[in-house]
Amino acid sequence: MKLTKFVATLALTLGIAGAAAAQQMQAPPQGDQVDQLDQLLDLDENQQQEIRGLLDEAESQLAPKEQEAQALQARLGEYVGPDFDENAIRQDAARLGDLTGEITAETVLLQSRIEAVFTDEQRQRLDEAIAQQQQQMQDLQGQMQQQQGGEQPAQPVQ
């Protein structure tokens, strides 16, 4: 439940699809993120400025790590073949794992720093919005499962 709340909060506050592909994510421009938060939580000017600063700082720290992670992923793909170098693969994979961990940590820290800017009332509104979004996702999943159940072709009898 805590992980689900984190992912939903992250999606709401940062305007991203999820943290699972953190090294590949491209967040929308910060103005869009702050505007979305402002519409949802009615931020004051100081809160908006503080969040913009946090986003700028995070972007400057995350962008090089994301670029390095993408380069490592590409290089790992180039290693595939009969004349592979196991040591190079393991070294690059270990670095990619380290980078993914660093990106994840920075993302969680950013989320925490942003939430620290909110008032208790704003956090409550955010929690309510997250709960509503989770319910909508569950409803959508249920609808998709019903559609799949009704549209599956009959299995031939053997």
Buried (B, 14 or more C-beta within 10 A) or exposed (E): EEEEEBBBBBBBBBBBEEBEEBBEBEBEEBEEBBBBBBEBBEBEEEBBEBBBEBBEEBBEBBEEBBEBBBEBBEBBEEBEEEEEEEEEBEEBBEBBEEBBEBBBEBBBEBBEBBEEBBEEEBBEBBEEBBEEBBEEEEEEEEEEEEEEEEEEEEEEEE
